[in-house]
Amino acid sequence: MEKRTILAVVLSIGVFYLFSLFYGPEKKAAAPAAPAPVKTENVGAPPAVSVQTASATPTPLPKSVSVADVTVETERYIAVFSTAGAS
């Protein structure tokens, strides 16, 4: 490789590293998790299983219900998802 190519790769890695250093997510200290409570009931019995059956025909939505836009907001970005299509 040429010296200019190697220099370009090294500089681009440096730029990505500096960008992630300044604008990357902040690391938060993880709080120690409390141990999960131990359930001693039915030690020898198999666990209970709940089975729900689905209907063969899907239930249509009422016509009065409209699909609203979904908005996702973070500290830096706001994204709006809609069903309008490519308009």
C-alpha positions in Angstrom: 0.0 0.0 0.0 1.0 3.5 -0.4 1.9 5.8 2.5 -1.1 8.0 1.7 -3.5 5.1 1.9 -2.2 4.0 5.3 -2.2 7.6 6.6 -5.9 8.0 5.4 -6.9 4.8 7.2 -5.1 5.8 10.4 -6.6 9.3 10.3 -10.2 8.0 9.7 -9.9 5.6 12.6 -8.7 8.4 14.8 -11.6 10.6 13.7 -14.1 7.8 14.5 -12.5 7.2 17.9 -12.5 10.9 18.8 -16.1 11.2 17.7 -17.2 8.2 19.8 -15.2 9.6 22.8 -17.0 13.0 22.7 -20.4 12.1 21.4 -20.8 8.4 22.3 -23.2 7.1 25.0 -22.3 7.9 28.6 -21.3 4.9 30.7 -23.3 4.5 33.8 -22.2 2.5 36.8 -24.3 -0.6 37.2 -26.0 -1.0 40.5 -25.5 -4.4 42.2 -28.5 -6.5 41.5 -30.4 -8.0 44.4 -30.7 -11.8 44.3 -34.0 -13.1 43.0 -36.3 -14.5 45.7 -36.4 -18.3 45.8 -39.8 -19.8 45.4 -40.1 -23.0 47.5 -43.7 -23.9 46.7 -44.3 -27.0 44.6 -40.7 -28.1 44.7 -41.4 -31.6 43.3 -44.3 -30.7 41.1 -44.0 -29.7 37.4 -44.6 -26.1 36.7 -48.1 -25.0 35.8 -48.5 -24.2 32.1 -51.1 -21.8 30.8 -52.3 -22.5 27.2 -54.2 -19.9 25.2 -55.8 -20.9 22.0 -56.0 -18.4 19.1 -59.1 -18.0 17.1 -59.0 -19.3 13.5 -60.3 -16.0 12.0 -58.6 -12.8 13.0 -60.8 -10.1 14.5 -60.8 -7.0 12.3 -60.2 -3.6 13.9 -63.3 -1.3 14.1 -63.4 1.4 11.5 -63.4 4.1 14.1 -59.9 3.2 15.2 -57.2 5.0 13.3 -53.5 4.1 13.3 -51.6 6.9 14.9 -48.0 8.0 14.2 -45.4 6.5 16.5 -43.0 9.0 18.0 -39.7 7.9 19.6 -37.9 10.6 21.5 -34.4 10.4 23.0 -32.1 13.1 24.3 -30.6 13.8 20.9 -33.1 12.6 18.3 -36.9 12.5 17.6 -38.1 9.9 15.1 -41.7 9.8 13.8 -42.9 6.5 12.2 -46.2 6.6 10.2 -48.1 4.4 7.8 -48.4 7.2 5.2 -45.9 5.5 2.9 -43.4 7.3 0.7 -44.9 10.7 0.4 
